[in-house]
Amino acid sequence: MLIGELSDLRPRLDGEDVQSLPAIAVGPLPGQLAHVVEGYRTDSALRLLGSLHDNPAVAVLGLCTVEGAVTAVRIAVDLPARDWGWGVSC
């Protein structure tokens, strides 16, 4: 997957397809998903990018930018999409 193929998911944070993906990376802790989603919504250092397939998000990449350094903080790929080769590095 090329970076150019990733979409900014901030406008879609309330969508079930988008929220289900960070849930994979966050786990089942009560309130944790809401906390993570709110961070992407309000913290300008955080970005949630995603790959869309026929419109629903099937993979997400959470990034944090601090003083010019970018760190991947979450990566999640929808279970059915894992066989498509997404998330595989070159």
C-alpha positions in Angstrom: 0.0 0.0 0.0 1.3 3.4 -0.9 1.1 6.4 1.4 -0.7 8.2 -1.4 -3.5 5.7 -1.1 -4.3 6.6 2.6 -7.2 8.9 3.5 -7.5 11.1 6.5 -10.2 9.4 8.6 -10.8 12.3 11.1 -14.0 13.3 9.3 -15.2 9.7 9.5 -14.4 9.0 13.2 -18.0 8.3 14.1 -18.4 5.6 11.4 -18.7 2.1 12.6 -16.1 0.9 10.0 -13.5 3.4 11.3 -14.2 2.8 15.0 -14.0 -1.0 14.6 -10.4 -0.8 13.4 -8.8 1.1 16.3 -10.7 -1.3 18.5 -8.6 -4.1 17.1 -5.4 -2.3 18.2 -6.7 -0.9 21.5 -8.3 -4.0 22.9 -11.2 -4.5 25.2 -10.4 -2.1 28.1 -13.6 -0.3 29.1 -13.6 3.3 27.8 -10.2 2.9 26.1 -11.6 3.1 22.5 -13.6 6.2 23.3 -10.4 7.8 24.8 -8.4 6.9 21.7 -11.0 8.1 19.2 -11.4 11.4 21.1 -7.6 11.8 20.9 -7.7 11.5 17.1 -10.6 14.0 17.1 -9.0 16.7 19.3 -5.2 16.3 19.4 -3.5 18.0 16.4 -0.4 15.8 16.9 -2.4 12.7 16.1 -3.6 11.5 12.7 -5.6 8.5 11.8 -5.1 7.5 8.2 -6.9 4.6 6.5 -7.2 2.6 3.4 -10.6 2.5 1.9 -12.0 -0.4 -0.1 -15.4 0.3 -1.8 -15.8 3.1 0.8 -15.5 1.2 4.2 -12.2 1.6 6.0 -10.3 -1.7 6.0 -7.0 -0.7 7.5 -5.8 2.2 9.7 -2.5 3.7 10.7 -2.4 6.0 13.7 0.4 8.5 13.6 1.8 10.9 16.2 3.9 13.9 15.2 6.1 15.6 17.8 8.8 18.1 16.9 9.0 16.8 13.3 9.3 13.2 14.3 6.5 10.8 13.2 5.8 7.7 15.1 3.3 5.0 14.2 1.1 4.4 17.3 -1.5 2.0 16.0 -1.9 -0.3 13.0 -4.9 -2.4 12.4 -6.3 -4.3 9.4 -9.8 -5.7 9.3 -9.7 -9.5 9.6 -11.1 -10.3 6.1 -8.7 -7.8 4.5 -5.6 -9.4 6.0 -5.3 -11.9 3.2 -5.1 -9.0 0.7 -1.5 -8.2 1.6 -2.1 -4.9 3.3 0.3 -4.0 6.0 3.1 -6.0 4.4 6.2 -3.9 4.0 8.3 -3.9 0.8 
